Structure formats: structure tokens, C-alpha cells
């Protein structure tokens, strides 16, 4: 069951999106989007830049890509330190790295072998920009993320380790791909409301179940996908399934 304190629910003009957050990977960015959601900052803002087979960008109060909140800009969290206690599920080792997931977030990491060689007994890991991943927009300065974000409409690995990933849509990837396209978008789709799921009154709060990446059903899917894709496998080929049960 999705932890309601660790999720955002977007009601948009195209439908509902529920994003599971990744505080282990990007604690400061997660804290920022939760704070802005609780302030009502995102309510009514547009998806002002939406590129087919790439991403949908929003979170700008000016609606033109130049605005932000009154909060200070954030330092980049492009990567994080993964230890033995991190909820990491391995898919495959390749080229000196390990591909898998932290919760529902696709992640690439240095191998466990290197943990014995580091002072903190941890290794570097970073999120992968696959369909549904939520990442923070920024300017040319790596430490300029503020309020704008983008939701991936397709896999785009060249963004990895260049933008901070802070979550992934477990419900509503079809909605993300249905958002009106444009650069800028004419008469854009909007976020009617963005709330922390825990803040939705209990009687109205959807209960969301998400497939565990270490569970038997996902592992069976993983095995079949690895056999089918072979050396071409990417963790973008497979995503944990989420569904609203109430």
C-alpha cells in the first residue's frame, strides 16, 4: 500500500496522476514539492511546455518557463549514496554497474563490491529518466531548481545525473502522455489541485496499491523481460504496476 505521506495526488484537466516520492534519493527536493503542494502553490498552474515522446513541464506561476516560488533555489541531488539498508532491488549487472529500482524508481548504481572500498560503506547511485519519472527543471546552473518540474512521457537517459529525480507516477502515466503538446502550449492543460495524499480527507482519499519490485509477481515479469530483451534490457522496459483499489 502506498504511504499517503510519501505521495502527491494531481488532479488535472486530463485526469488524475499519483506520484510516489523518493526521499531516500532527493530529500531536499521532496521536501520542497511537498511544502509547495501544502501551500497550494501548484493549484491552477499549467503544463506550459509539453514535448511529444519527451516530457511535460509545469510548476511555473508565470506560465512561460521563467518563474518560480519565493523559496531559495535548491542544490542539485543528481545522485545519492546507496548502502546495504537501501531498499534497492537488483535487475542485472552490466558494465561495472547494477541496474534496478529503489521502491518504484528506476536506478543505476555502482556494484555492491565497491562498498568495502568506501569510507561510508556505500556506493554512488542515480535515478533513470524513464516513463512516469518526476524530475526537477532547472536553468544552466546545476543548483537552480526551484518549483518547476517535469514528468517523463518516454525514456530519456541523457538526462540522467543532470537533473534531480524526486518521484515517479504510479498512477496516471496515460494522463501524462495525454497532456496537450506545445512549446509553449496554446490553451494548456492545468493542475486543478496538487496535494500530499495524506492531506486528502480520509473519506475521499484513494487507496493505492503498488507492485513490490521484490515480490513474486514483479520478479516473474522481470525474468520474462530479461529473457526477451537480453543485452538490450533497460529498467525503463519494466515498471511496477500501481492501481487504485478504493
JOKABEL-V9811 format. One record per residue. N is the residue number from 1. OMEGA is omega in whole degrees, 0 to 359 (NA if undefined). Layout:
n,omega
N,OMEGA
N,OMEGA
This chain:
n,omega
1,181
2,178
3,185
4,177
5,184
6,182
7,172
8,175
9,179
10,168
11,185
12,178
13,177
14,181
15,188
16,174
17,175
18,184
19,171
20,184
21,185
22,182
23,177
24,186
25,186
26,186
27,183
28,178
29,177
30,178
31,181
32,183
33,176
34,179
35,181
36,177
37,181
38,176
39,184
40,185
41,187
42,185
43,178
44,180
45,186
46,163
47,194
48,179
49,182
50,184
51,180
52,179
53,176
54,185
55,176
56,186
57,178
58,177
59,180
60,180
61,176
62,178
63,181
64,178
65,183
66,187
67,178
68,178
69,177
70,177
71,177
72,177
73,184
74,171
75,183
76,172
77,185
78,180
79,180
80,180
81,181
82,177
83,182
84,180
85,178
86,180
87,183
88,178
89,184
90,171
91,184
92,172
93,181
94,174
95,180
96,179
97,178
98,180
99,179
100,183
101,164
102,190
103,178
104,186
105,176
106,188
107,169
108,186
109,164
110,185
111,179
112,183
113,184
114,181
115,181
116,183
117,182
118,184
119,180
120,180
121,178
122,179
123,179
124,176
125,182
126,179
127,180
128,184
129,178
130,178
131,176
132,181
133,177
134,185
135,186
136,175
137,179
138,174
139,181
140,175
141,181
142,183
143,185
144,176
145,183
146,180
147,183
148,181
149,174
150,179
151,186
152,175
153,180
154,177
155,181
156,189
157,180
158,177
159,184
160,180
161,175
162,178
163,185
164,175
165,182
166,179
167,177
168,178
169,176
170,173
171,172
172,175
173,176
174,177
175,178
176,182
177,179
178,182
179,184
180,187
181,174
182,177
183,3
184,178
185,173
186,184
187,188
188,168
189,186
190,170
191,179
192,175
193,174
194,183
195,166
196,186
197,180
198,182
199,176
200,179
201,188
202,182
203,180
204,187
205,176
206,173
207,186
208,174
209,181
210,180
211,177
212,181
213,177
214,180
215,185
216,182
217,179
218,180
219,176
220,176
221,180
222,180
223,180
224,181
225,177
226,179
227,182
228,188
229,178
230,183
231,180
232,184
233,172
234,176
235,171
236,180
237,191
238,179
239,175
240,183
241,176
242,178
243,176
244,183
245,176
246,NA
